[in-house]
Amino acid sequence: LDCSPGRGSPRDRFFESPLPVLRELFPSAVHAPASVQVPSAGMPINACMQHRYEQYGLASLPDVFVVWGSLLDREPGVVAWLLANSFEREAVVQDGIWSEGPFGLETWPSFSIHRRAK
């Protein structure tokens, strides 16, 4: 997801409220009943980047879904969403000792790679 400068980039909106944004991105996927609203659209730092803040639903799910590791700990609903949509964890990749991520400074950050079962 794009994280161009400004407020409320697609990436920021996703990490603020992942399940509603997943519903918006993948309308044909299996979703739990909605209980939280989608965060409002963002505002780029420059009007020429507005197109980078527009988010459209995709027709189908990807074959591979890469997720920031700590998101799965913070949002168990995302794990349930991955399982409901036939994604299986394939690998976990460590990203150093510490890193600045979507939730601030994290130690032992990782990415979780999930492949969609056929």
C-alpha positions in Angstrom: 0.0 0.0 0.0 1.2 3.5 -0.9 2.6 5.7 1.9 3.1 9.0 0.1 3.6 12.0 2.2 0.4 13.6 3.7 -2.2 12.5 6.2 -4.1 9.2 6.0 -2.2 7.4 3.2 -3.6 4.0 2.1 -1.0 2.4 4.3 -1.9 4.5 7.4 -5.6 3.8 6.9 -4.9 0.1 6.7 -2.9 0.0 9.9 -5.5 2.2 11.7 -8.3 -0.1 10.9 -7.3 -3.2 8.9 -10.5 -5.2 8.7 -12.7 -2.5 7.2 -9.9 -1.6 4.7 -9.6 -5.3 3.7 -13.3 -5.3 3.0 -12.9 -2.2 0.9 -9.9 -3.6 -1.0 -11.2 -7.1 -1.5 -15.1 -6.9 -1.7 -15.4 -10.5 -3.0 -13.4 -12.0 -0.1 -14.9 -13.7 3.0 -15.4 -11.1 5.7 -16.6 -11.2 9.3 -19.6 -8.8 10.0 -18.4 -5.2 10.0 -18.3 -3.5 13.4 -15.9 -0.7 12.6 -16.1 2.0 9.9 -13.5 2.4 7.2 -11.2 5.3 8.1 -11.9 8.5 6.1 -9.9 9.1 2.9 -6.5 10.7 3.4 -5.1 14.0 2.2 -1.8 14.1 0.3 0.8 16.8 1.0 0.4 17.9 -2.6 -2.7 17.8 -4.9 -0.6 16.1 -7.7 -0.5 13.0 -5.5 -4.2 12.7 -5.0 -4.4 9.7 -7.3 -2.1 7.8 -5.0 -4.6 8.2 -2.2 -7.5 6.7 -4.1 -8.3 3.1 -3.2 -10.2 0.7 -5.4 -11.6 -2.7 -4.7 -9.8 -5.5 -6.5 -11.6 -8.2 -8.4 -9.7 -11.1 -6.8 -7.4 -11.9 -4.0 -3.6 -12.1 -4.5 -1.8 -15.4 -4.5 0.6 -14.1 -1.9 -0.2 -11.8 1.0 2.7 -10.2 3.0 1.8 -8.9 6.4 3.8 -6.8 8.9 4.3 -9.3 11.7 3.2 -7.3 14.7 -0.2 -6.6 13.0 -1.1 -10.3 13.4 -0.4 -10.0 17.2 -2.3 -6.7 17.5 -5.3 -7.6 15.3 -6.4 -11.3 15.7 -9.2 -10.5 13.2 -6.6 -10.3 10.4 -5.4 -13.8 11.2 -9.0 -15.0 11.0 -9.5 -13.1 7.7 -6.4 -14.8 6.2 -7.6 -18.2 7.3 -11.2 -17.6 6.1 -9.7 -16.7 2.7 -7.5 -19.8 2.4 -4.2 -18.2 3.1 -1.6 -20.3 4.9 1.6 -19.1 6.5 4.5 -20.0 4.3 7.4 -18.1 6.0 8.4 -15.5 8.5 11.2 -13.1 7.5 13.0 -11.2 10.2 13.8 -7.6 9.5 16.7 -6.8 11.8 17.0 -6.1 15.5 14.8 -3.0 15.5 12.9 -1.0 12.9 10.4 1.9 12.7 7.1 0.3 11.6 3.5 1.3 11.4 3.2 1.0 15.2 6.3 2.9 16.0 9.8 1.5 17.0 9.7 -2.3 17.2 12.3 -4.8 18.3 12.7 -8.0 16.2 10.3 -6.9 13.5 9.2 -9.4 10.9 7.1 -10.0 7.8 4.7 -12.9 7.6 4.3 -14.4 4.1 1.0 -16.2 3.4 0.2 -18.1 0.2 -3.4 -18.8 -0.9 -4.2 -22.5 -1.1 -5.5 -23.6 -4.5 
